[in-house]
Amino acid sequence: MKVSELRGLSVEELQEKVRNWKRDLMQLRFQAKTGKLERQSAIKELRRDVARALTLVGEKKGTEKL
């Protein structure tokens, strides 16, 4: 997901996406361990999406304090 798409979301929406992505990431890891994962790069992409969203959550929370 692109950063520009994530910037339009609220903090609560971002946190919900992070929870969903982490659950998906766990499922992908299980698939990788059992040998059923088709795209190995999916794990890497999802980890980066989580990091992007968490970065934006931190930025938005930081600007709320000012």
N, CA, C and O atoms as a Maestro MAE file, in Angstrom:
{
 s_m_m2io_version
 :::
 2.0.0
}

f_m_ct {
 s_m_title
 :::
 protein
 m_atom[264] {
  # First column is atom index #
  i_m_mmod_type
  r_m_x_coord
  r_m_y_coord
  r_m_z_coord
  i_m_residue_number
  s_m_chain_name
  s_m_pdb_residue_name
  s_m_pdb_atom_name
  i_m_atomic_number
  :::
  1 25 0.847 -1.164 0.000 1 A "MET " " N  " 7
  2 3 0.000 0.000 0.000 1 A "MET " " CA " 6
  3 2 0.898 1.234 0.000 1 A "MET " " C  " 6
  4 15 1.947 1.253 0.644 1 A "MET " " O  " 8
  5 25 0.482 2.241 -0.714 2 A "LYS " " N  " 7
  6 3 1.293 3.444 -0.827 2 A "LYS " " CA " 6
  7 2 1.103 4.363 0.372 2 A "LYS " " C  " 6
  8 15 0.053 4.362 1.014 2 A "LYS " " O  " 8
  9 25 2.126 5.137 0.657 3 A "VAL " " N  " 7
  10 3 2.097 6.055 1.786 3 A "VAL " " CA " 6
  11 2 1.010 7.101 1.591 3 A "VAL " " C  " 6
  12 15 0.346 7.488 2.553 3 A "VAL " " O  " 8
  13 25 0.820 7.563 0.364 4 A "SER " " N  " 7
  14 3 -0.202 8.578 0.107 4 A "SER " " CA " 6
  15 2 -1.594 8.059 0.446 4 A "SER " " C  " 6
  16 15 -2.446 8.825 0.897 4 A "SER " " O  " 8
  17 25 -1.833 6.771 0.235 5 A "GLU " " N  " 7
  18 3 -3.121 6.176 0.595 5 A "GLU " " CA " 6
  19 2 -3.269 6.085 2.109 5 A "GLU " " C  " 6
  20 15 -4.356 6.295 2.647 5 A "GLU " " O  " 8
  21 25 -2.174 5.772 2.789 6 A "LEU " " N  " 7
  22 3 -2.207 5.627 4.240 6 A "LEU " " CA " 6
  23 2 -2.348 6.976 4.944 6 A "LEU " " C  " 6
  24 15 -2.949 7.047 6.016 6 A "LEU " " O  " 8
  25 25 -1.810 8.033 4.367 7 A "ARG " " N  " 7
  26 3 -1.873 9.351 5.007 7 A "ARG " " CA " 6
  27 2 -3.303 9.858 5.156 7 A "ARG " " C  " 6
  28 15 -3.585 10.651 6.055 7 A "ARG " " O  " 8
  29 25 -4.201 9.416 4.294 8 A "GLY " " N  " 7
  30 3 -5.591 9.852 4.365 8 A "GLY " " CA " 6
  31 2 -6.395 9.176 5.462 8 A "GLY " " C  " 6
  32 15 -7.545 9.547 5.693 8 A "GLY " " O  " 8
  33 25 -5.818 8.189 6.145 9 A "LEU " " N  " 7
  34 3 -6.532 7.446 7.175 9 A "LEU " " CA " 6
  35 2 -6.281 8.045 8.554 9 A "LEU " " C  " 6
  36 15 -5.261 8.694 8.787 9 A "LEU " " O  " 8
  37 25 -7.220 7.819 9.456 10 A "SER " " N  " 7
  38 3 -7.054 8.286 10.829 10 A "SER " " CA " 6
  39 2 -6.147 7.317 11.592 10 A "SER " " C  " 6
  40 15 -5.807 6.248 11.086 10 A "SER " " O  " 8
  41 25 -5.767 7.694 12.790 11 A "VAL " " N  " 7
  42 3 -4.893 6.866 13.619 11 A "VAL " " CA " 6
  43 2 -5.577 5.534 13.933 11 A "VAL " " C  " 6
  44 15 -4.937 4.483 13.894 11 A "VAL " " O  " 8
  45 25 -6.871 5.579 14.242 12 A "GLU " " N  " 7
  46 3 -7.600 4.353 14.564 12 A "GLU " " CA " 6
  47 2 -7.658 3.419 13.364 12 A "GLU " " C  " 6
  48 15 -7.495 2.207 13.507 12 A "GLU " " O  " 8
  49 25 -7.889 3.977 12.184 13 A "GLU " " N  " 7
  50 3 -7.941 3.164 10.973 13 A "GLU " " CA " 6
  51 2 -6.573 2.537 10.679 13 A "GLU " " C  " 6
  52 15 -6.488 1.378 10.274 13 A "GLU " " O  " 8
  53 25 -5.519 3.306 10.885 14 A "LEU " " N  " 7
  54 3 -4.170 2.781 10.678 14 A "LEU " " CA " 6
  55 2 -3.870 1.644 11.650 14 A "LEU " " C  " 6
  56 15 -3.302 0.622 11.264 14 A "LEU " " O  " 8
  57 25 -4.251 1.825 12.906 15 A "GLN " " N  " 7
  58 3 -4.008 0.788 13.899 15 A "GLN " " CA " 6
  59 2 -4.797 -0.478 13.573 15 A "GLN " " C  " 6
  60 15 -4.307 -1.585 13.799 15 A "GLN " " O  " 8
  61 25 -6.006 -0.330 13.048 16 A "GLU " " N  " 7
  62 3 -6.804 -1.490 12.647 16 A "GLU " " CA " 6
  63 2 -6.137 -2.222 11.483 16 A "GLU " " C  " 6
  64 15 -6.095 -3.452 11.458 16 A "GLU " " O  " 8
  65 25 -5.611 -1.451 10.510 17 A "LYS " " N  " 7
  66 3 -4.898 -2.066 9.389 17 A "LYS " " CA " 6
  67 2 -3.665 -2.826 9.874 17 A "LYS " " C  " 6
  68 15 -3.371 -3.916 9.381 17 A "LYS " " O  " 8
  69 25 -2.951 -2.258 10.829 18 A "VAL " " N  " 7
  70 3 -1.754 -2.917 11.370 18 A "VAL " " CA " 6
  71 2 -2.139 -4.238 12.025 18 A "VAL " " C  " 6
  72 15 -1.461 -5.246 11.825 18 A "VAL " " O  " 8
  73 25 -3.228 -4.246 12.809 19 A "ARG " " N  " 7
  74 3 -3.676 -5.492 13.442 19 A "ARG " " CA " 6
  75 2 -4.008 -6.549 12.389 19 A "ARG " " C  " 6
  76 15 -3.620 -7.709 12.521 19 A "ARG " " O  " 8
  77 25 -4.726 -6.140 11.345 20 A "ASN " " N  " 7
  78 3 -5.093 -7.083 10.280 20 A "ASN " " CA " 6
  79 2 -3.854 -7.591 9.547 20 A "ASN " " C  " 6
  80 15 -3.750 -8.781 9.249 20 A "ASN " " O  " 8
  81 25 -2.920 -6.696 9.258 21 A "TRP " " N  " 7
  82 3 -1.708 -7.083 8.544 21 A "TRP " " CA " 6
  83 2 -0.847 -8.027 9.378 21 A "TRP " " C  " 6
  84 15 -0.247 -8.958 8.842 21 A "TRP " " O  " 8
  85 25 -0.785 -7.791 10.680 22 A "LYS " " N  " 7
  86 3 0.007 -8.679 11.533 22 A "LYS " " CA " 6
  87 2 -0.605 -10.073 11.572 22 A "LYS " " C  " 6
  88 15 0.115 -11.072 11.595 22 A "LYS " " O  " 8
  89 25 -1.931 -10.140 11.580 23 A "ARG " " N  " 7
  90 3 -2.594 -11.443 11.533 23 A "ARG " " CA " 6
  91 2 -2.293 -12.138 10.204 23 A "ARG " " C  " 6
  92 15 -2.008 -13.336 10.175 23 A "ARG " " O  " 8
  93 25 -2.357 -11.384 9.109 24 A "ASP " " N  " 7
  94 3 -2.033 -11.932 7.791 24 A "ASP " " CA " 6
  95 2 -0.576 -12.386 7.726 24 A "ASP " " C  " 6
  96 15 -0.259 -13.412 7.125 24 A "ASP " " O  " 8
  97 25 0.295 -11.612 8.349 25 A "LEU " " N  " 7
  98 3 1.718 -11.950 8.362 25 A "LEU " " CA " 6
  99 2 1.967 -13.276 9.098 25 A "LEU " " C  " 6
  100 15 2.796 -14.086 8.681 25 A "LEU " " O  " 8
  101 25 1.244 -13.475 10.179 26 A "MET " " N  " 7
  102 3 1.373 -14.731 10.913 26 A "MET " " CA " 6
  103 2 0.927 -15.904 10.036 26 A "MET " " C  " 6
  104 15 1.567 -16.956 10.030 26 A "MET " " O  " 8
  105 25 -0.159 -15.723 9.305 27 A "GLN " " N  " 7
  106 3 -0.639 -16.782 8.414 27 A "GLN " " CA " 6
  107 2 0.369 -17.069 7.303 27 A "GLN " " C  " 6
  108 15 0.579 -18.225 6.934 27 A "GLN " " O  " 8
  109 25 0.989 -16.021 6.774 28 A "LEU " " N  " 7
  110 3 1.996 -16.214 5.734 28 A "LEU " " CA " 6
  111 2 3.209 -16.972 6.275 28 A "LEU " " C  " 6
  112 15 3.781 -17.814 5.582 28 A "LEU " " O  " 8
  113 25 3.596 -16.670 7.505 29 A "ARG " " N  " 7
  114 3 4.733 -17.377 8.110 29 A "ARG " " CA " 6
  115 2 4.421 -18.867 8.279 29 A "ARG " " C  " 6
  116 15 5.277 -19.720 8.044 29 A "ARG " " O  " 8
  117 25 3.175 -19.172 8.692 30 A "PHE " " N  " 7
  118 3 2.777 -20.576 8.802 30 A "PHE " " CA " 6
  119 2 2.830 -21.261 7.447 30 A "PHE " " C  " 6
  120 15 3.292 -22.396 7.339 30 A "PHE " " O  " 8
  121 25 2.360 -20.577 6.419 31 A "GLN " " N  " 7
  122 3 2.386 -21.145 5.072 31 A "GLN " " CA " 6
  123 2 3.825 -21.375 4.623 31 A "GLN " " C  " 6
  124 15 4.124 -22.379 3.976 31 A "GLN " " O  " 8
  125 25 4.707 -20.458 4.962 32 A "ALA " " N  " 7
  126 3 6.110 -20.604 4.576 32 A "ALA " " CA " 6
  127 2 6.736 -21.819 5.262 32 A "ALA " " C  " 6
  128 15 7.507 -22.553 4.644 32 A "ALA " " O  " 8
  129 25 6.409 -22.029 6.527 33 A "LYS " " N  " 7
  130 3 6.975 -23.160 7.267 33 A "LYS " " CA " 6
  131 2 6.453 -24.499 6.746 33 A "LYS " " C  " 6
  132 15 7.173 -25.498 6.757 33 A "LYS " " O  " 8
  133 25 5.198 -24.513 6.289 34 A "THR " " N  " 7
  134 3 4.626 -25.763 5.793 34 A "THR " " CA " 6
  135 2 4.890 -25.976 4.310 34 A "THR " " C  " 6
  136 15 4.525 -27.012 3.755 34 A "THR " " O  " 8
  137 25 5.527 -24.993 3.663 35 A "GLY " " N  " 7
  138 3 5.871 -25.126 2.252 35 A "GLY " " CA " 6
  139 2 4.750 -24.802 1.295 35 A "GLY " " C  " 6
  140 15 4.820 -25.165 0.121 35 A "GLY " " O  " 8
  141 25 3.717 -24.128 1.765 36 A "LYS " " N  " 7
  142 3 2.572 -23.824 0.914 36 A "LYS " " CA " 6
  143 2 2.541 -22.377 0.433 36 A "LYS " " C  " 6
  144 15 1.600 -21.977 -0.252 36 A "LYS " " O  " 8
  145 25 3.535 -21.602 0.775 37 A "LEU " " N  " 7
  146 3 3.588 -20.205 0.370 37 A "LEU " " CA " 6
  147 2 4.110 -20.107 -1.058 37 A "LEU " " C  " 6
  148 15 5.193 -20.603 -1.368 37 A "LEU " " O  " 8
  149 25 3.332 -19.464 -1.926 38 A "GLU " " N  " 7
  150 3 3.719 -19.364 -3.334 38 A "GLU " " CA " 6
  151 2 4.672 -18.204 -3.585 38 A "GLU " " C  " 6
  152 15 5.657 -18.351 -4.308 38 A "GLU " " O  " 8
  153 25 4.382 -17.055 -2.991 39 A "ARG " " N  " 7
  154 3 5.222 -15.873 -3.195 39 A "ARG " " CA " 6
  155 2 5.972 -15.554 -1.907 39 A "ARG " " C  " 6
  156 15 5.376 -15.067 -0.946 39 A "ARG " " O  " 8
  157 25 7.253 -15.822 -1.882 40 A "GLN " " N  " 7
  158 3 8.066 -15.541 -0.703 40 A "GLN " " CA " 6
  159 2 8.156 -14.047 -0.427 40 A "GLN " " C  " 6
  160 15 8.323 -13.632 0.721 40 A "GLN " " O  " 8
  161 25 8.047 -13.246 -1.467 41 A "SER " " N  " 7
  162 3 8.162 -11.796 -1.309 41 A "SER " " CA " 6
  163 2 6.952 -11.191 -0.601 41 A "SER " " C  " 6
  164 15 7.009 -10.038 -0.173 41 A "SER " " O  " 8
  165 25 5.870 -11.934 -0.468 42 A "ALA " " N  " 7
  166 3 4.670 -11.415 0.188 42 A "ALA " " CA " 6
  167 2 4.950 -11.064 1.651 42 A "ALA " " C  " 6
  168 15 4.413 -10.085 2.169 42 A "ALA " " O  " 8
  169 25 5.779 -11.853 2.307 43 A "ILE " " N  " 7
  170 3 6.117 -11.584 3.705 43 A "ILE " " CA " 6
  171 2 6.866 -10.259 3.818 43 A "ILE " " C  " 6
  172 15 6.567 -9.437 4.685 43 A "ILE " " O  " 8
  173 25 7.826 -10.065 2.949 44 A "LYS " " N  " 7
  174 3 8.625 -8.837 2.967 44 A "LYS " " CA " 6
  175 2 7.754 -7.612 2.688 44 A "LYS " " C  " 6
  176 15 7.892 -6.586 3.355 44 A "LYS " " O  " 8
  177 25 6.864 -7.715 1.712 45 A "GLU " " N  " 7
  178 3 5.989 -6.595 1.368 45 A "GLU " " CA " 6
  179 2 5.065 -6.241 2.531 45 A "GLU " " C  " 6
  180 15 4.858 -5.066 2.834 45 A "GLU " " O  " 8
  181 25 4.520 -7.253 3.169 46 A "LEU " " N  " 7
  182 3 3.599 -7.022 4.278 46 A "LEU " " CA " 6
  183 2 4.316 -6.411 5.477 46 A "LEU " " C  " 6
  184 15 3.769 -5.535 6.147 46 A "LEU " " O  " 8
  185 25 5.542 -6.870 5.751 47 A "ARG " " N  " 7
  186 3 6.324 -6.287 6.846 47 A "ARG " " CA " 6
  187 2 6.574 -4.806 6.598 47 A "ARG " " C  " 6
  188 15 6.517 -3.999 7.525 47 A "ARG " " O  " 8
  189 25 6.850 -4.455 5.360 48 A "ARG " " N  " 7
  190 3 7.104 -3.047 5.029 48 A "ARG " " CA " 6
  191 2 5.838 -2.207 5.151 48 A "ARG " " C  " 6
  192 15 5.898 -1.054 5.580 48 A "ARG " " O  " 8
  193 25 4.688 -2.778 4.775 49 A "ASP " " N  " 7
  194 3 3.419 -2.066 4.937 49 A "ASP " " CA " 6
  195 2 3.140 -1.786 6.406 49 A "ASP " " C  " 6
  196 15 2.688 -0.697 6.760 49 A "ASP " " O  " 8
  197 25 3.409 -2.764 7.259 50 A "VAL " " N  " 7
  198 3 3.212 -2.582 8.696 50 A "VAL " " CA " 6
  199 2 4.118 -1.460 9.202 50 A "VAL " " C  " 6
  200 15 3.681 -0.605 9.973 50 A "VAL " " O  " 8
  201 25 5.360 -1.463 8.774 51 A "ALA " " N  " 7
  202 3 6.311 -0.431 9.209 51 A "ALA " " CA " 6
  203 2 5.870 0.956 8.739 51 A "ALA " " C  " 6
  204 15 5.963 1.928 9.489 51 A "ALA " " O  " 8
  205 25 5.392 1.046 7.504 52 A "ARG " " N  " 7
  206 3 4.909 2.337 6.993 52 A "ARG " " CA " 6
  207 2 3.752 2.857 7.831 52 A "ARG " " C  " 6
  208 15 3.728 4.028 8.209 52 A "ARG " " O  " 8
  209 25 2.794 1.983 8.119 53 A "ALA " " N  " 7
  210 3 1.622 2.394 8.885 53 A "ALA " " CA " 6
  211 2 2.017 2.805 10.303 53 A "ALA " " C  " 6
  212 15 1.523 3.810 10.814 53 A "ALA " " O  " 8
  213 25 2.901 2.040 10.941 54 A "LEU " " N  " 7
  214 3 3.323 2.392 12.295 54 A "LEU " " CA " 6
  215 2 4.093 3.706 12.319 54 A "LEU " " C  " 6
  216 15 3.991 4.465 13.283 54 A "LEU " " O  " 8
  217 25 4.849 3.977 11.286 55 A "THR " " N  " 7
  218 3 5.565 5.246 11.189 55 A "THR " " CA " 6
  219 2 4.574 6.407 11.114 55 A "THR " " C  " 6
  220 15 4.750 7.430 11.775 55 A "THR " " O  " 8
  221 25 3.538 6.236 10.308 56 A "LEU " " N  " 7
  222 3 2.536 7.293 10.186 56 A "LEU " " CA " 6
  223 2 1.745 7.480 11.477 56 A "LEU " " C  " 6
  224 15 1.380 8.603 11.824 56 A "LEU " " O  " 8
  225 25 1.479 6.388 12.186 57 A "VAL " " N  " 7
  226 3 0.797 6.505 13.480 57 A "VAL " " CA " 6
  227 2 1.649 7.347 14.421 57 A "VAL " " C  " 6
  228 15 1.129 8.229 15.105 57 A "VAL " " O  " 8
  229 25 2.940 7.085 14.461 58 A "GLY " " N  " 7
  230 3 3.838 7.863 15.309 58 A "GLY " " CA " 6
  231 2 3.888 9.330 14.915 58 A "GLY " " C  " 6
  232 15 3.919 10.212 15.773 58 A "GLY " " O  " 8
  233 25 3.896 9.585 13.613 59 A "GLU " " N  " 7
  234 3 3.911 10.967 13.144 59 A "GLU " " CA " 6
  235 2 2.622 11.685 13.536 59 A "GLU " " C  " 6
  236 15 2.660 12.826 13.999 59 A "GLU " " O  " 8
  237 25 1.497 11.026 13.354 60 A "LYS " " N  " 7
  238 3 0.212 11.664 13.664 60 A "LYS " " CA " 6
  239 2 0.056 11.897 15.152 60 A "LYS " " C  " 6
  240 15 -0.477 12.927 15.564 60 A "LYS " " O  " 8
  241 25 0.514 10.951 15.973 61 A "LYS " " N  " 7
  242 3 0.433 11.136 17.414 61 A "LYS " " CA " 6
  243 2 1.370 12.243 17.861 61 A "LYS " " C  " 6
  244 15 1.059 12.963 18.810 61 A "LYS " " O  " 8
  245 25 2.500 12.392 17.204 62 A "GLY " " N  " 7
  246 3 3.440 13.443 17.549 62 A "GLY " " CA " 6
  247 2 2.927 14.826 17.214 62 A "GLY " " C  " 6
  248 15 3.187 15.779 17.948 62 A "GLY " " O  " 8
  249 25 2.205 14.948 16.122 63 A "THR " " N  " 7
  250 3 1.660 16.252 15.736 63 A "THR " " CA " 6
  251 2 0.455 16.627 16.572 63 A "THR " " C  " 6
  252 15 0.139 17.811 16.689 63 A "THR " " O  " 8
  253 25 -0.232 15.651 17.162 64 A "GLU " " N  " 7
  254 3 -1.381 15.951 18.015 64 A "GLU " " CA " 6
  255 2 -0.942 16.637 19.300 64 A "GLU " " C  " 6
  256 15 -1.685 17.446 19.857 64 A "GLU " " O  " 8
  257 25 0.261 16.320 19.776 65 A "LYS " " N  " 7
  258 3 0.746 16.891 21.032 65 A "LYS " " CA " 6
  259 2 1.115 18.360 20.883 65 A "LYS " " C  " 6
  260 15 1.095 19.104 21.864 65 A "LYS " " O  " 8
  261 25 1.449 18.787 19.674 66 A "LEU " " N  " 7
  262 3 1.905 20.173 19.481 66 A "LEU " " CA " 6
  263 2 0.786 21.150 19.453 66 A "LEU " " C  " 6
  264 15 1.017 22.349 19.298 66 A "LEU " " O  " 8
  :::
 }
 m_bond[263] {
  # First column is bond index #
  i_m_from
  i_m_to
  i_m_order
  :::
  1 1 2 1
  2 2 3 1
  3 3 4 2
  4 3 5 1
  5 5 6 1
  6 6 7 1
  7 7 8 2
  8 7 9 1
  9 9 10 1
  10 10 11 1
  11 11 12 2
  12 11 13 1
  13 13 14 1
  14 14 15 1
  15 15 16 2
  16 15 17 1
  17 17 18 1
  18 18 19 1
  19 19 20 2
  20 19 21 1
  21 21 22 1
  22 22 23 1
  23 23 24 2
  24 23 25 1
  25 25 26 1
  26 26 27 1
  27 27 28 2
  28 27 29 1
  29 29 30 1
  30 30 31 1
  31 31 32 2
  32 31 33 1
  33 33 34 1
  34 34 35 1
  35 35 36 2
  36 35 37 1
  37 37 38 1
  38 38 39 1
  39 39 40 2
  40 39 41 1
  41 41 42 1
  42 42 43 1
  43 43 44 2
  44 43 45 1
  45 45 46 1
  46 46 47 1
  47 47 48 2
  48 47 49 1
  49 49 50 1
  50 50 51 1
  51 51 52 2
  52 51 53 1
  53 53 54 1
  54 54 55 1
  55 55 56 2
  56 55 57 1
  57 57 58 1
  58 58 59 1
  59 59 60 2
  60 59 61 1
  61 61 62 1
  62 62 63 1
  63 63 64 2
  64 63 65 1
  65 65 66 1
  66 66 67 1
  67 67 68 2
  68 67 69 1
  69 69 70 1
  70 70 71 1
  71 71 72 2
  72 71 73 1
  73 73 74 1
  74 74 75 1
  75 75 76 2
  76 75 77 1
  77 77 78 1
  78 78 79 1
  79 79 80 2
  80 79 81 1
  81 81 82 1
  82 82 83 1
  83 83 84 2
  84 83 85 1
  85 85 86 1
  86 86 87 1
  87 87 88 2
  88 87 89 1
  89 89 90 1
  90 90 91 1
  91 91 92 2
  92 91 93 1
  93 93 94 1
  94 94 95 1
  95 95 96 2
  96 95 97 1
  97 97 98 1
  98 98 99 1
  99 99 100 2
  100 99 101 1
  101 101 102 1
  102 102 103 1
  103 103 104 2
  104 103 105 1
  105 105 106 1
  106 106 107 1
  107 107 108 2
  108 107 109 1
  109 109 110 1
  110 110 111 1
  111 111 112 2
  112 111 113 1
  113 113 114 1
  114 114 115 1
  115 115 116 2
  116 115 117 1
  117 117 118 1
  118 118 119 1
  119 119 120 2
  120 119 121 1
  121 121 122 1
  122 122 123 1
  123 123 124 2
  124 123 125 1
  125 125 126 1
  126 126 127 1
  127 127 128 2
  128 127 129 1
  129 129 130 1
  130 130 131 1
  131 131 132 2
  132 131 133 1
  133 133 134 1
  134 134 135 1
  135 135 136 2
  136 135 137 1
  137 137 138 1
  138 138 139 1
  139 139 140 2
  140 139 141 1
  141 141 142 1
  142 142 143 1
  143 143 144 2
  144 143 145 1
  145 145 146 1
  146 146 147 1
  147 147 148 2
  148 147 149 1
  149 149 150 1
  150 150 151 1
  151 151 152 2
  152 151 153 1
  153 153 154 1
  154 154 155 1
  155 155 156 2
  156 155 157 1
  157 157 158 1
  158 158 159 1
  159 159 160 2
  160 159 161 1
  161 161 162 1
  162 162 163 1
  163 163 164 2
  164 163 165 1
  165 165 166 1
  166 166 167 1
  167 167 168 2
  168 167 169 1
  169 169 170 1
  170 170 171 1
  171 171 172 2
  172 171 173 1
  173 173 174 1
  174 174 175 1
  175 175 176 2
  176 175 177 1
  177 177 178 1
  178 178 179 1
  179 179 180 2
  180 179 181 1
  181 181 182 1
  182 182 183 1
  183 183 184 2
  184 183 185 1
  185 185 186 1
  186 186 187 1
  187 187 188 2
  188 187 189 1
  189 189 190 1
  190 190 191 1
  191 191 192 2
  192 191 193 1
  193 193 194 1
  194 194 195 1
  195 195 196 2
  196 195 197 1
  197 197 198 1
  198 198 199 1
  199 199 200 2
  200 199 201 1
  201 201 202 1
  202 202 203 1
  203 203 204 2
  204 203 205 1
  205 205 206 1
  206 206 207 1
  207 207 208 2
  208 207 209 1
  209 209 210 1
  210 210 211 1
  211 211 212 2
  212 211 213 1
  213 213 214 1
  214 214 215 1
  215 215 216 2
  216 215 217 1
  217 217 218 1
  218 218 219 1
  219 219 220 2
  220 219 221 1
  221 221 222 1
  222 222 223 1
  223 223 224 2
  224 223 225 1
  225 225 226 1
  226 226 227 1
  227 227 228 2
  228 227 229 1
  229 229 230 1
  230 230 231 1
  231 231 232 2
  232 231 233 1
  233 233 234 1
  234 234 235 1
  235 235 236 2
  236 235 237 1
  237 237 238 1
  238 238 239 1
  239 239 240 2
  240 239 241 1
  241 241 242 1
  242 242 243 1
  243 243 244 2
  244 243 245 1
  245 245 246 1
  246 246 247 1
  247 247 248 2
  248 247 249 1
  249 249 250 1
  250 250 251 1
  251 251 252 2
  252 251 253 1
  253 253 254 1
  254 254 255 1
  255 255 256 2
  256 255 257 1
  257 257 258 1
  258 258 259 1
  259 259 260 2
  260 259 261 1
  261 261 262 1
  262 262 263 1
  263 263 264 2
  :::
 }
}
